[in-house]
Amino acid sequence: MHTLAGLPLVPKNDVPILLDLHGLFELTPVAASFSLRDKLVVELLRIIEKVVLMNLNSYGDQIYIIAQSPYIKKYIIKRFGIPEHRVFVVPDGIDLSLVPIFNETRRLKIREKLNLIDRYVMAYAGTPSYYHGFHDLLRAFKYVHQVYEKSHLLLMVPNKKYCNKSIKEI
């Protein structure tokens, strides 16, 4: 299951349900540029998220949560009182060699355009937050860059300001 909103609709049975949160609305900043409607939607989703997670046991004991970093796992356990054995860490990421529709020619063109030919690239796409493992990524890249000088970090994020602050900290 990919959303909390649908969990109350799931019939109670003995079939395990994996709830992949992809972050928490509670930890997602609301930009000042959001419309009033968008701000209200985020607040509503935060309420639904809180009610569902704080009452997770009422949906049965076969519901497990997937968190994308150890930090968000600890946060979920502490904040919502969910037993540790019901929260698993599965980091986001892919191995391009396993993607069947991968196009090598296109990849080379993109690397050439970004001046990344013959360089190691560590890429991140998403929200640059502590709870998404962003600081771990920066620390890992710092180590990789010490070992491989030709390594680069490619960030595709909505908030450049947070990235700059985090990079200076690391």
Salt bridges, closest charged atoms under 4 A:
ASP20 OD2 - HIS22 NE2 3.04
GLU26 OE2 - ARG79 NE 2.95
ASP38 OD1 - ARG37 NH2 3.30
GLU43 OE2 - ARG46 NH1 2.87
GLU84 OE2 - LYS73 NZ 3.84
ASP92 OD2 - HIS22 ND1 3.96
GLU104 OE2 - ARG107 NH2 2.54
ASP136 OD1 - ARG139 NH1 3.68
GLU169 OE1 - HIS135 NE2 3.65
